[in-house]
Amino acid sequence: MATTARTSLSAEGPEPPNKTTEKSINDYRGLSCPPHADRLEKKVHKAAVIEALTINVDEGLDGFVSGFLHMPPDFVKPAAATHHRTAAILVSGAGGGVTGPSSIYLSLACKLATLSTGIPTLRLDYRAPGRNRYCAQDVRAAMAYLEDTYGLDRFVLVGWSFGGAPVFTVGGSDERVVGCATVASQTAETEGIRKLAPRPLLLLHGTADRTLSSTCSERLYAMYGDRRNGRIQLFEGDNHILSGNAQAAEAMLCDFITSCAGLRVDEGEHAMVVEEELIREGERRSLMKRGGDLRGPETVD
């Protein structure tokens, strides 16, 4: 088991200034898609349409939040008339960033958008990383953008580490959220999980996590309280970014999101899309560093 009892990576100290110094989407140049996306394109003969976004956020702090939106190539808006209405929003840890634990988000977003019935997926940064009050506002602003622009009004939220705080804060208070999943979540500022059931929950955590103990996810599972609709998966001996089980964790998240969207992925498509390796193991940590996910108190251990 992990040796630390730490339960939070939320920022402490004075509030940020009224206007943040936003990270431009240009700070993440070259991180719009995984390095081996061509493997998937050759198999399915299509690619996600990826848009770099800056979304205005009117609450709390002046400014905007950046991200990458992966859209199915055959998507025609509004979704209500032509498509299912579910989107996924992926948020990272206490330093922000856009690649996720072991760069899972970078790959997952492409896969979800290129399924035969694709799921629009947004990899979202933060204006004020580590400040749950503002990060939850960023998630709500992203939901509003996707609904107003594309007619998407059902959301699956995924968070890593500190990201569990905004995921459960928003998920517990907004019925448009149809499911929540976390990787190595903290427990601080996550009381919203008590209001999530019976909407589905997936918790993933490594038992050797030295940044946030796996007991955090065990505690969250108890707080959720619905054994029929919730699942916890502890990866024996794995760390804070699930580097030993990144591919398996990515597949579990993909299956969870498609299930929440009410979609079925058959065995052939699962093998061809979900199980395809778009990031090599030796590339994952360097991509996280480039994507900003290892800023602040976040670590790989």
C-alpha positions in Angstrom: 0.0 0.0 0.0 1.0 3.6 -0.4 2.9 5.1 2.5 1.3 8.5 2.4 -2.0 9.5 3.9 -2.3 12.7 1.9 -5.8 13.3 0.6 -5.6 16.5 -1.4 -3.5 18.4 -3.9 -5.8 21.5 -3.9 -3.9 24.8 -3.9 -3.4 26.6 -0.6 -2.6 30.2 0.2 -4.0 33.5 -1.1 -6.7 33.6 -3.8 -5.4 34.2 -7.3 -5.7 37.8 -8.7 -9.0 38.7 -10.3 -7.6 38.2 -13.8 -5.6 35.1 -14.4 -2.5 34.8 -16.7 -4.0 32.2 -19.1 -2.0 29.5 -20.7 -2.5 29.9 -24.4 -3.4 26.8 -26.4 -0.2 27.6 -28.3 1.6 26.4 -25.2 0.6 22.9 -26.2 1.7 23.0 -29.8 2.1 19.5 -31.2 -0.2 17.9 -28.6 -3.5 17.9 -30.6 -3.3 14.2 -31.2 -1.2 11.2 -30.1 2.1 10.5 -31.9 0.8 7.3 -33.6 -2.7 8.4 -34.6 -1.9 7.2 -38.1 -2.2 3.6 -36.8 -5.9 4.2 -36.1 -6.5 6.2 -39.2 -5.2 3.4 -41.4 -7.6 0.9 -39.7 -10.8 2.9 -39.7 -10.0 5.2 -42.7 -11.1 8.4 -40.8 -9.7 10.7 -38.3 -11.2 12.9 -35.5 -11.6 16.6 -36.3 -9.5 18.3 -33.7 -10.1 22.0 -32.8 -8.0 24.0 -30.4 -10.4 26.0 -28.3 -10.4 29.0 -25.9 -13.7 29.1 -24.0 -14.8 32.3 -22.3 -15.6 31.8 -18.6 -17.6 34.6 -17.0 -17.7 33.3 -13.5 -15.1 34.0 -10.7 -12.1 35.2 -12.7 -12.0 37.1 -15.9 -10.5 35.1 -18.8 -10.8 32.0 -20.8 -9.9 28.3 -20.5 -8.1 26.4 -23.2 -8.6 22.9 -24.5 -8.7 20.5 -27.5 -12.0 19.3 -28.8 -12.1 16.0 -30.7 -15.2 15.7 -32.9 -16.4 12.7 -34.9 -15.7 13.4 -38.6 -19.3 12.7 -39.6 -20.9 14.9 -36.8 -23.5 17.3 -38.1 -25.0 19.8 -35.6 -27.3 20.1 -33.8 -26.8 16.8 -32.1 -30.4 16.5 -31.1 -31.4 16.0 -34.8 -28.5 13.9 -36.1 -26.5 12.3 -33.4 -26.6 11.1 -29.8 -26.2 14.0 -27.4 -23.4 12.8 -25.1 -19.9 14.4 -24.8 -16.9 13.5 -22.6 -14.9 16.2 -20.8 -11.4 15.1 -19.5 -9.6 17.2 -16.8 -6.2 16.8 -15.3 -4.5 17.4 -11.9 -3.5 20.2 -9.7 -1.2 21.8 -12.3 -3.7 21.7 -15.2 -2.6 20.2 -18.5 -4.2 18.4 -21.5 -2.6 14.9 -21.7 -3.8 13.2 -18.5 -2.2 10.4 -16.5 0.3 8.5 -18.6 -1.0 10.7 -21.5 -4.2 8.6 -21.6 -6.4 11.5 -22.5 -4.4 12.2 -25.6 -5.2 8.8 -27.0 -8.6 8.3 -25.4 -10.1 11.4 -27.0 -9.0 10.3 -30.5 -10.5 6.9 -30.0 -13.8 8.1 -28.7 -14.3 10.5 -31.6 -13.5 7.9 -34.3 -15.7 5.1 -33.1 -18.5 4.2 -35.6 -20.8 6.3 -33.5 -18.3 8.8 -32.2 -18.4 10.7 -28.9 -17.2 14.3 -28.9 -14.4 14.6 -26.4 -12.9 17.7 -24.8 -9.5 17.8 -23.1 -9.8 20.8 -20.9 -7.2 22.9 -19.1 -7.8 25.2 -16.1 -7.6 28.9 -15.6 -6.5 28.6 -12.0 -5.1 25.1 -11.5 -5.6 23.5 -8.1 -8.4 25.9 -7.1 -11.6 23.8 -7.2 -13.9 26.8 -7.1 -12.6 28.1 -10.4 -11.9 24.7 -12.0 -15.5 23.6 -11.5 -16.5 26.9 -13.2 -14.3 26.0 -16.1 -16.0 22.6 -16.5 -19.5 24.2 -16.4 -18.4 26.8 -19.0 -17.2 23.9 -21.2 -20.5 22.2 -20.8 -22.4 25.4 -21.8 -20.1 25.8 -24.8 -20.8 22.3 -26.1 -24.5 22.6 -25.5 -24.8 26.0 -27.2 -22.5 25.2 -30.1 -23.3 21.5 -30.8 -26.5 20.7 -29.0 -24.7 18.3 -26.7 -26.5 18.2 -23.3 -25.3 14.9 -21.7 -21.8 14.8 -20.2 -19.4 12.2 -18.9 -16.7 13.8 -16.7 -13.3 12.2 -16.2 -10.7 13.6 -13.8 -7.2 12.7 -12.7 -5.8 13.4 -9.2 -7.0 16.8 -8.1 -9.4 16.6 -11.1 -11.7 14.5 -9.0 -12.7 17.7 -7.1 -14.2 19.6 -10.0 -15.6 16.4 -11.5 -17.6 15.5 -8.4 -18.4 19.1 -7.6 -20.1 19.5 -11.0 -21.4 16.0 -11.2 -23.1 16.1 -7.9 -24.9 19.4 -8.8 -25.8 19.1 -12.5 -28.2 16.4 -13.8 -26.7 16.8 -17.3 -23.8 14.8 -16.0 -24.6 11.1 -16.8 -21.5 9.5 -15.3 -18.2 10.3 -13.6 -14.8 8.5 -13.6 -11.5 9.3 -11.9 -7.9 8.1 -11.9 -6.1 8.4 -8.6 -8.6 11.0 -7.2 -8.1 13.1 -4.1 -10.9 13.1 -1.5 -10.9 16.8 -0.5 -13.7 18.9 -2.1 -15.4 15.8 -3.4 -18.6 15.8 -1.3 -20.6 16.1 -4.6 -20.1 12.3 -5.1 -22.7 11.7 -2.4 -25.3 13.1 -4.8 -24.1 11.2 -7.9 -25.9 7.9 -7.5 -27.6 6.2 -9.3 -25.6 7.7 -12.2 -22.6 5.5 -12.9 -19.2 5.8 -11.3 -15.8 4.4 -12.1 -12.8 4.8 -9.8 -9.2 3.7 -10.8 -6.2 3.8 -8.5 -2.8 2.2 -8.1 -2.1 0.6 -4.7 1.5 1.9 -4.6 0.5 5.6 -5.3 2.8 7.7 -3.2 1.1 11.0 -4.2 -2.5 10.2 -3.2 -3.1 6.9 -1.4 -5.5 4.4 -3.0 -7.5 4.7 0.2 -8.7 7.9 -1.3 -10.6 6.0 -4.0 -11.8 3.5 -1.4 -13.2 6.3 0.6 -14.9 7.8 -2.4 -16.5 4.5 -3.3 -18.0 4.3 0.2 -19.2 7.9 -0.1 -20.9 7.1 -3.4 -22.7 4.2 -1.7 -24.3 2.5 -4.8 -22.7 -0.9 -5.4 -24.9 -1.6 -8.4 -23.8 1.4 -10.5 -20.3 2.0 -9.1 -17.0 0.2 -9.7 -13.6 0.6 -8.2 -10.5 -1.0 -9.7 -7.3 -1.0 -7.7 -4.2 -1.8 -9.7 -1.8 -3.7 -7.5 1.6 -2.1 -7.2 0.9 0.7 -9.7 1.7 4.4 -9.2 -0.1 7.8 -9.4 -0.3 7.8 -13.2 -1.0 4.0 -13.6 2.1 3.7 -15.8 2.0 -0.1 -15.4 -1.6 -0.4 -16.6 -2.1 2.7 -18.8 -3.4 0.8 -21.8 -5.9 -1.2 -19.6 -7.0 1.9 -17.8 -7.6 3.7 -21.1 -9.7 0.8 -22.3 -11.8 0.8 -19.1 -12.4 4.5 -19.4 -13.4 4.1 -23.1 -15.8 1.3 -22.2 -17.3 3.3 -19.3 -17.9 6.5 -21.4 -19.5 4.6 -24.3 -21.7 2.8 -21.8 -22.8 6.1 -20.2 -23.6 7.3 -23.7 -25.8 4.3 -24.3 -23.6 3.1 -27.1 -22.4 -0.5 -27.9 -19.0 -1.2 -29.2 -18.8 -4.7 -30.8 -15.8 -7.0 -30.4 -14.4 -6.2 -33.8 -14.5 -2.4 -33.3 -13.2 -2.8 -29.8 -10.1 -4.7 -31.0 -9.6 -2.3 -33.9 -10.1 1.0 -32.1 -10.1 0.8 -28.3 -7.2 -1.7 -28.0 -5.0 0.0 -30.6 -1.8 1.5 -29.0 -1.4 5.1 -30.1 1.3 6.0 -27.5 4.3 3.9 -26.8 5.2 3.3 -23.2 8.4 5.2 -23.4 6.6 8.3 -24.7 4.0 8.8 -22.0 5.9 10.7 -19.3 7.6 13.1 -21.8 4.2 13.9 -23.3 2.8 14.6 -19.8 5.6 17.0 -19.2 5.0 18.8 -22.5 1.3 18.9 -21.9 1.6 20.6 -18.5 0.3 17.7 -16.5 3.3 17.5 -14.2 3.3 21.1 -13.1 2.8 22.0 -9.4 2.5 19.2 -6.9 1.7 16.5 -9.4 4.1 13.6 -9.7 4.4 10.3 -11.6 4.7 8.3 -8.3 
